[in-house]
Amino acid sequence: MNIRFPIGQFEAITNLSSGERENLINQIPEISKTIRNTIQVLEPTQLHIPYRQDGWTVQQIVHHIADNDLNAYLRFKRALTEDEPMSSSYREDLWAELSDYREVPIENSLVLLETLHARFAILLRCLQPDDYQRTLRTQVLDKITLDIALQRFVWHSQHHISQIKLFIDDLVF
């Protein structure tokens, strides 16, 4: 198993059914609960251990998910209100080295995720099917639909949760 990509690389479904879309939306509010339940077995010092050699710590991963999801939410809203906006990127590797990733308690990012995900799910449930065909542009992905952005949003969290779970499985309790 590839510990860097334990659930594999992202693969988009090009024509989501309404049921598949609803399933993705329903997963969003569960992300923070899953993270919270997954990390509850860790001692505070274990949050600062890299999940793999040259990888991020569990604390960095959780803070990263919060930063990523906040950015993704804003990109999504811009795509709903602007014509094919160019979304800014950020250096996630450098963000993970900033002091807040070390000093801010992990609980802050969990609360942010709970609030953000509840709000995002409400927004998504109120959209019409055509809204998911709106597009945005990124430097890395070029042009993507909101259907694909939604899939990437959920995949991204599942990807990092799987990394944390593999780390926990490798610990000796």
C-alpha atoms as one frame of an Amber mdcrd trajectory, in Angstrom:
protein
   0.000   0.000   0.000   1.226   3.494  -0.835   1.189   5.309   2.521   1.338
   8.690   0.777  -1.833   7.879  -1.210  -3.512   5.102   0.791  -6.833   5.432
  -1.042  -5.168   5.955  -4.421  -5.009   8.998  -6.650  -8.140  11.039  -7.226
 -10.315   9.780 -10.079 -13.279  11.921 -11.082 -16.681  10.636 -12.105 -17.590
  12.820 -15.072 -21.364  12.515 -14.940 -22.512  12.280 -11.336 -26.043  11.107
 -10.733 -28.146  13.060  -8.258 -27.800  10.114  -5.847 -23.988  10.101  -6.118
 -23.932  13.863  -5.566 -26.224  13.541  -2.541 -23.964  10.828  -1.121 -20.951
  13.119  -1.415 -22.775  16.015   0.217 -23.896  13.778   3.091 -20.266  12.794
   3.733 -19.137  16.381   4.302 -20.597  16.927   7.807 -19.188  13.537   8.839
 -15.576  14.457   8.043 -14.858  16.338  11.255 -16.578  13.620  13.316 -14.446
  10.974  11.636 -11.264  12.939  12.259 -12.209  13.521  15.891 -13.057   9.824
  16.432  -9.897   8.700  14.657  -7.463  10.833  16.637  -9.058  10.341  20.059
  -6.776   7.353  20.722  -3.663   9.512  20.347  -1.753  11.058  23.215  -1.048
  14.793  22.766   2.622  14.081  22.030   1.665  11.646  19.259  -0.019  14.483
  17.342   3.481  15.811  16.666   4.892  12.638  15.112   5.076  12.498  11.292
   2.730   9.908   9.825   5.552   8.791   7.501   9.210   9.643   6.963   9.442
  13.224   5.658   5.665  13.545   6.063   3.481  15.851   8.082   2.465  15.286
  11.669  -1.126  14.440  12.518  -1.529  17.977  13.837  -0.244  19.443  10.561
  -2.616  17.204   8.601  -5.667  18.332  10.588  -4.729  22.009  10.282  -4.093
  21.455   6.560  -7.541  19.903   6.059  -9.104  22.962   7.699  -7.100  25.377
   5.523  -7.741  23.362   2.380 -11.478  23.050   3.006 -11.810  26.751   3.734
 -10.030  27.561   0.471 -12.134  25.026  -1.439 -15.347  26.458   0.004 -14.369
  29.955  -1.119 -13.404  28.700  -4.604 -16.774  26.948  -4.829 -18.673  30.118
  -3.885 -16.703  32.161  -6.393 -17.609  29.671  -9.124 -21.267  30.052  -8.188
 -21.138  33.843  -8.386 -18.536  34.557 -11.085 -17.972  33.346 -14.618 -15.211
  30.737 -14.556 -13.040  32.426 -11.926  -9.327  31.712 -11.681  -8.815  30.344
  -8.215  -5.696  31.225  -6.348  -3.406  28.484  -5.199  -1.299  28.337  -2.075
   1.890  26.611  -0.996   0.427  24.016   1.338   3.903  22.686   2.111   4.985
  26.122   3.348   1.711  26.766   5.181   2.317  23.541   7.110   5.617  24.984
   8.363   4.037  28.158   9.779   3.788  28.561  13.543   0.003  28.149  13.726
   0.319  24.553  12.551   2.550  23.879  15.587   1.059  26.212  18.183  -2.707
  26.298  17.585  -4.546  23.473  19.351  -5.948  20.872  16.983  -9.384  21.495
  18.508  -9.508  24.898  16.796  -9.316  23.289  13.361 -11.854  20.623  14.313
 -14.375  23.278  15.379 -13.658  25.240  12.198 -14.264  22.112  10.128 -17.536
  21.316  11.928 -18.859  24.820  11.309 -17.561  25.123   7.758 -18.840  21.694
   6.717 -22.313  22.326   8.159 -22.523  25.577   6.232 -21.128  24.057   3.027
 -23.602  21.158   3.133 -26.506  23.607   3.450 -25.252  25.553   0.443 -24.776
  22.397  -1.627 -28.207  20.990  -0.816 -29.861  24.183  -2.083 -28.170  24.130
  -5.494 -29.825  23.049  -8.711 -28.245  20.266 -10.812 -27.124  22.800 -13.443
 -25.180  24.712 -10.785 -22.784  21.782 -10.494 -21.805  22.253 -14.142 -20.435
  25.727 -13.442 -16.665  25.855 -13.732 -13.607  27.348 -12.139  -9.962  27.359
 -13.136  -6.931  26.441 -11.089  -3.240  26.608 -11.918  -2.837  22.886 -11.314
  -6.114  21.418 -12.616  -7.053  24.003 -15.265 -10.851  24.026 -15.790 -13.068
  21.855 -13.586 -16.777  21.666 -12.891 -18.226  22.056  -9.431 -19.220  18.385
  -9.621 -15.532  17.507  -9.853 -14.621  20.097  -7.207 -17.132  18.452  -4.860
 -15.631  15.017  -5.490 -12.113  16.349  -4.893 -13.263  18.026  -1.677 -14.507
  14.755  -0.180 -11.635  12.685  -1.611  -9.063  15.059  -0.115 -10.347  14.609
   3.433 -10.716  10.843   3.036  -7.152  10.720   1.705  -5.749  12.442   4.801
  -7.973  10.540   7.232  -6.592   7.317   5.736  -3.045   8.566   6.296  -3.851
   9.230   9.962  -5.456   5.789  10.332  -2.387   4.078   8.862  -0.194   6.021
  11.275  -2.339   4.918  14.225  -2.305   1.308  13.026   1.509   1.412  12.995
   1.763   2.752  16.553   2.376   0.365  19.385  -0.090   1.142  22.187
